[in-house]
Amino acid sequence: MFDPNQLRNDFPILKKTMRGKPFVYLDNGATSLKPVQVIESEADYYNNFGVNIHRGVYEFSERATRLFAETRSKVARLINAPSESEVIFTHGTTESINLVAYAWARKFLKPGDTILTTEMEHHSNLVPWQAAAQHVGAQVNFIPINPQTGELDLNQLDTIMAQGVRLVAISAMSNVSGYLLPIEEIIPCAHRHGALVLVDGAQFVSHHATDVQALDCDFLVFSSHKMLGPTGVGILWAKRSILETMDPFMYGGDMILDVHKHASTYQGIPEKFEAGTPNIAGVLGFSTALDYLSQVGLENISAWEQELLAYTLEQSKNYPWIQRYGPVDITKCGGVFSFNVKNVHSHDIGTILDSQGIAVRTGFHCAMPYMEQLGVGGTVRASFYFYTSKDDIDRLFKAVVQAKHIFE
């Protein structure tokens, strides 16, 4: 049975104190904590293998290579990819997006083309497109936000798509508000107008079941470290037909087939996009994280976080001076509670919470355009995962009340 309190025992850091107080971790939007199984798995690689992959004909290299390949298969099963060869290992979501921006956008976009995105995007899913558009003479446009609901306004989506959109780059879940963007409506509309769709799943894939075939997106990107795995491991999935048209993003060892003095030929996918020695230990740690998530169940995770969010919003009604940001309909949100306290800066709230052993994110969350749209200089963000407890939420509000009294 799914038991969040029991699962907490697998996370050593939750037994620690911060500033002398029991540690409460509410910054899962930045990175998740790592269970002991993942920590031990990464150490196991260094203790029992510690060798490179793909290059050695000796036992340890062959075993490490096999485990690395098995991780790719697990990722493919996680997202229901048609083929594991469509799964590309990178160093994070940011690199995955940049790979597409360089290897697809700069090759295929033309002057006058449009990249469509939203004001809700993390900078990693905006700045690369700004640079690519500037490089080729394209432009970046935005799906509008309905200020009354906090949701995207899709009423004019067909009209916007008809204005030369070649790529839609959109998050599945906002890292600021937890809003679950309506990608199921946007993707088919984009395809009707001949545009491809990249889905930034950094916040989504770790909390919700994801099926790239059902979504019919063209690219999906996400990171290991937001789903119990080590840092420095990212995923790019893309349709084979698209990957085969793209040029390599980096050049060097392991992505080549033949090298001569004046010319080289490259391997097929996925190797074509994986130059150099990868983060082997991180990938093997990610493999264990995927096993752990499979046992916990993504359906259980999303349901628990929805329960936590409902509990948090109910508690917040006791404090009319708390301003929440995000869609009114919380069934369209993941486990994020983004807020401000009236007349108190978000950093000041964060500092007081820190003194009480509570870790949250404060500021603009790498989403300045969204903050401009909200008309604020930043927010306090409490973001949940399956090991978050209702007691954590109670302690959050108790500390926020203390902070309010301090700054009155």
C-alpha positions in Angstrom: 0.0 0.0 0.0 1.1 3.6 -0.6 2.1 5.0 2.7 3.9 8.4 2.5 5.0 8.2 6.2 6.6 4.8 5.7 8.3 6.0 2.5 9.9 8.9 4.3 12.1 6.4 6.1 14.0 5.9 2.8 15.2 9.5 2.7 18.1 10.0 5.2 18.1 13.8 5.0 14.5 14.0 6.3 15.9 12.7 9.7 18.3 15.7 9.9 17.8 19.1 11.4 18.3 22.5 9.8 19.0 25.6 12.0 18.5 23.2 14.9 14.9 22.4 13.9 13.5 19.2 12.3 14.0 19.5 8.6 10.9 20.2 6.4 11.6 20.0 2.7 9.2 21.9 0.5 11.4 22.7 -2.5 10.8 19.7 -4.7 10.2 21.9 -7.7 13.9 22.7 -7.6 15.0 19.1 -7.0 13.7 16.0 -5.3 15.4 14.3 -2.4 17.2 11.0 -3.0 16.2 7.7 -1.3 19.0 5.7 0.2 18.5 3.1 -2.6 19.6 5.6 -5.2 22.5 6.9 -3.1 23.8 3.4 -2.7 23.3 2.6 -6.4 25.5 5.4 -7.5 28.1 4.5 -4.9 27.9 0.9 -6.1 29.0 1.9 -9.5 32.2 3.5 -8.2 32.8 0.7 -5.7 32.2 -2.2 -8.0 32.7 -1.0 -11.6 34.2 2.5 -11.9 34.9 1.9 -15.6 33.9 3.5 -18.9 31.2 2.1 -21.1 31.0 1.1 -24.8 34.8 0.9 -25.1 36.0 -2.1 -23.1 35.9 -5.8 -24.0 36.5 -6.7 -20.4 33.9 -7.9 -17.9 33.4 -4.8 -15.8 33.0 -2.5 -18.8 30.6 -4.9 -20.4 28.5 -5.1 -17.2 28.4 -1.3 -16.9 27.5 -1.0 -20.5 24.6 -3.4 -20.1 23.2 -1.6 -17.0 23.5 1.8 -18.9 21.5 0.3 -21.8 18.9 -1.1 -19.4 18.3 2.4 -18.0 17.5 3.6 -21.5 15.0 0.8 -21.9 13.4 1.8 -18.5 13.0 5.4 -19.6 11.4 4.3 -22.8 8.9 2.2 -20.8 8.2 5.1 -18.4 7.1 7.4 -21.2 5.8 4.6 -23.6 8.3 5.5 -26.3 7.9 3.4 -29.4 11.7 2.7 -29.4 14.4 3.0 -26.8 16.7 4.3 -29.5 14.6 7.5 -29.4 15.8 8.2 -25.8 18.8 10.5 -25.7 20.8 11.0 -22.5 21.9 14.6 -21.8 23.0 16.4 -18.7 19.6 17.9 -17.9 16.4 19.4 -19.2 18.3 22.6 -20.1 20.8 20.8 -22.3 18.0 18.7 -23.9 16.1 21.9 -24.9 19.3 23.5 -26.2 20.1 20.3 -28.2 16.8 20.8 -30.1 17.3 24.5 -30.4 20.7 24.0 -32.1 20.2 20.7 -33.9 16.6 21.2 -35.1 15.6 24.9 -34.8 18.7 26.5 -36.3 18.7 24.0 -39.1 15.1 24.1 -40.1 13.6 27.5 -39.1 13.5 30.2 -41.6 13.2 34.0 -41.5 9.6 34.9 -40.6 8.8 31.6 -38.9 7.3 31.7 -35.4 8.2 29.8 -32.2 5.1 29.8 -30.0 5.4 29.4 -26.2 3.9 30.9 -23.1 4.8 33.5 -20.5 4.7 30.8 -17.9 7.9 29.1 -19.1 11.0 28.5 -17.2 13.9 30.5 -18.7 15.4 27.2 -20.0 12.3 26.9 -22.3 12.4 30.5 -23.4 16.0 31.8 -23.7 17.2 29.1 -26.1 14.3 29.9 -28.4 15.0 33.6 -28.2 18.5 32.9 -29.3 17.5 30.5 -32.1 14.9 33.0 -33.4 17.5 35.8 -33.5 20.0 33.5 -35.2 17.6 32.6 -38.1 15.4 35.7 -38.3 12.4 34.0 -36.7 10.2 35.4 -33.9 8.9 34.2 -30.6 5.1 34.6 -29.8 3.0 33.8 -26.8 -0.3 32.1 -26.0 -2.2 34.6 -23.9 -3.1 34.1 -20.2 -6.6 34.7 -18.9 -6.0 36.9 -15.9 -9.3 35.9 -14.3 -8.6 32.2 -14.3 -4.9 32.1 -14.4 -5.1 29.6 -17.2 -4.1 29.8 -20.9 -6.6 31.4 -23.1 -7.0 29.1 -26.1 -9.9 30.9 -27.8 -7.7 32.4 -30.5 -5.2 29.4 -30.7 -6.1 28.4 -34.3 -5.7 32.0 -35.4 -2.3 32.3 -33.6 -1.1 29.0 -35.1 -1.9 30.1 -38.6 0.6 32.9 -38.3 3.6 30.9 -39.4 4.1 28.8 -36.2 6.7 26.1 -36.9 7.4 25.0 -33.3 5.4 25.1 -30.0 7.6 24.9 -26.9 5.5 24.5 -23.8 5.7 23.2 -20.3 3.4 20.5 -19.2 3.4 21.9 -15.6 4.4 25.4 -14.4 7.3 25.4 -12.0 5.8 28.6 -10.5 2.1 27.8 -9.9 1.8 24.1 -10.6 -0.7 24.8 -13.4 -1.1 21.8 -15.7 -1.1 23.4 -19.1 -3.6 22.0 -21.6 -1.1 20.3 -23.8 -3.6 17.7 -24.9 -5.5 20.5 -26.7 -2.5 22.4 -27.9 -0.6 19.5 -29.5 -3.3 18.5 -32.1 -3.9 22.1 -32.9 -0.2 22.6 -33.6 -0.1 19.5 -35.8 -3.1 20.7 -37.8 -1.1 23.8 -38.7 2.1 21.8 -39.5 4.0 22.8 -36.4 6.0 20.5 -34.1 5.6 20.5 -30.3 8.3 20.3 -27.6 7.0 19.5 -24.2 9.0 20.6 -21.2 8.2 17.8 -18.7 10.7 18.8 -16.0 8.0 19.4 -13.5 5.5 16.9 -14.9 7.1 13.6 -15.6 8.2 13.1 -12.0 4.6 13.4 -10.7 2.3 12.1 -13.4 2.1 9.2 -15.8 3.3 10.3 -19.2 2.6 8.6 -22.6 4.3 10.3 -25.6 2.4 8.2 -28.0 -1.0 9.2 -26.6 0.1 12.8 -26.4 1.6 12.7 -29.9 4.2 15.3 -28.9 7.3 15.5 -31.1 9.9 16.2 -28.3 9.8 15.6 -24.6 12.5 16.7 -22.2 12.9 16.1 -18.4 15.5 15.6 -15.7 16.6 12.8 -13.4 17.2 15.0 -10.4 13.5 16.0 -10.1 12.4 12.4 -9.9 14.7 10.9 -7.1 17.7 10.5 -9.4 21.1 12.1 -9.4 21.9 15.5 -10.8 23.6 15.8 -14.2 21.3 13.4 -16.1 18.6 14.6 -18.5 16.4 13.0 -21.1 15.5 14.1 -24.6 12.9 11.9 -26.3 11.9 12.7 -29.9 10.2 10.9 -32.8 12.7 8.9 -34.8 11.8 10.6 -38.1 12.7 13.9 -36.6 15.9 12.8 -34.8 17.2 11.3 -38.1 17.0 14.7 -39.8 18.9 16.5 -37.1 22.7 17.1 -37.1 24.8 16.2 -34.0 24.8 18.7 -31.2 28.3 17.8 -30.0 31.1 16.0 -31.7 33.7 13.6 -30.4 34.2 10.1 -29.1 31.4 7.5 -29.1 29.2 9.3 -31.6 31.4 8.5 -34.6 31.4 5.6 -37.0 34.5 6.3 -39.0 37.0 9.1 -38.7 39.6 10.0 -41.4 41.9 12.9 -41.7 39.5 15.1 -43.6 36.0 13.6 -43.0 34.0 11.6 -40.5 30.8 9.7 -40.5 28.5 9.4 -37.5 26.6 6.7 -35.7 22.8 6.5 -35.8 20.5 7.4 -33.0 20.9 7.6 -30.0 24.7 7.5 -30.2 24.8 10.4 -32.7 23.7 12.8 -29.9 25.8 11.4 -27.0 29.4 12.4 -27.6 31.9 11.8 -24.9 31.8 9.9 -21.6 28.3 10.3 -20.0 27.5 10.6 -16.4 27.5 6.8 -16.0 27.1 6.7 -12.2 24.2 9.2 -12.5 22.5 7.2 -15.2 22.8 4.0 -13.1 21.4 5.9 -10.1 18.6 7.1 -12.2 17.8 3.5 -13.1 17.3 2.7 -9.4 15.1 5.9 -9.1 12.9 4.6 -11.9 12.5 1.3 -10.2 11.6 3.1 -7.0 9.0 5.3 -8.7 7.5 2.3 -10.4 7.0 0.6 -7.0 5.5 3.8 -5.5 3.3 4.4 -8.5 2.9 7.7 -10.3 -0.8 7.6 -10.0 -0.4 7.4 -6.2 2.0 10.3 -6.3 -0.3 12.6 -8.2 -3.3 11.7 -6.1 -1.4 12.3 -2.8 -0.2 15.7 -4.1 -3.7 16.7 -5.1 -4.8 15.8 -1.5 -1.9 17.8 -0.1 -2.8 20.8 -2.3 -6.5 20.7 -1.3 -5.4 20.5 2.4 -3.0 23.5 1.9 -5.6 25.7 0.3 -8.1 24.9 3.0 -5.6 25.8 5.7 -4.7 29.0 3.8 -8.3 30.2 4.1 -7.5 31.0 7.8 -5.1 33.7 6.7 -6.7 36.2 4.4 -3.4 38.1 4.1 -1.9 35.2 2.1 -2.2 35.7 -1.7 -2.0 32.5 -3.7 -0.9 32.5 -7.4 -2.2 30.0 -9.9 -5.4 28.7 -11.5 -8.6 29.0 -9.5 -9.4 25.4 -10.4 -7.0 23.3 -8.4 -7.8 20.1 -10.3 -5.7 21.7 -13.0 -2.7 22.1 -10.7 0.1 19.8 -9.5 1.5 20.0 -6.0 2.7 23.6 -5.8 1.5 26.3 -3.5 2.9 29.7 -4.6 2.1 32.6 -2.5 3.0 36.0 -0.9 2.2 37.6 2.4 0.7 41.0 2.2 3.4 43.8 2.6 6.2 41.3 3.2 8.9 40.4 0.6 9.1 36.8 -0.4 12.8 36.6 0.5 12.0 37.8 4.1 9.4 35.1 4.4 11.9 32.6 3.2 14.5 33.7 5.7 12.1 33.2 8.6 11.1 29.8 7.3 14.7 28.9 7.1 15.2 29.8 10.7 12.4 27.3 11.5 14.0 24.5 9.5 11.7 24.8 6.5 13.1 24.9 3.0 11.1 26.7 0.3 12.0 28.6 -2.9 11.6 32.4 -3.0 12.0 34.9 -5.8 11.1 34.7 -9.5 11.8 30.9 -9.9 13.6 31.4 -13.2 10.4 32.7 -14.7 10.7 36.5 -14.9 8.1 37.0 -17.7 5.5 35.1 -15.6 6.3 37.3 -12.6 5.8 40.4 -14.8 2.5 39.0 -15.9 1.4 38.4 -12.3 2.6 41.9 -11.4 4.9 40.7 -8.6 8.7 40.7 -7.9 8.6 37.1 -6.7 6.7 34.6 -4.7 7.2 32.0 -1.9 6.9 28.5 -3.5 6.2 25.4 -1.4 6.4 22.4 -3.7 5.4 18.9 -2.7 6.4 15.3 -3.4 5.0 12.0 -2.2 7.1 12.1 1.0 5.6 15.5 2.0 3.3 15.2 5.0 0.4 17.3 6.2 2.5 17.9 9.3 5.0 19.7 6.9 2.1 21.9 5.7 1.0 22.7 9.3 4.6 23.7 10.2 4.8 25.9 7.1 1.7 27.9 8.1 2.9 28.2 11.7 6.2 29.6 10.5 4.4 32.0 8.0 2.3 33.3 10.8 5.4 34.0 12.9 7.0 35.8 9.9 3.9 37.9 9.5 4.1 39.0 13.1 7.8 39.9 12.8 7.3 42.1 9.9 4.0 43.8 11.0 
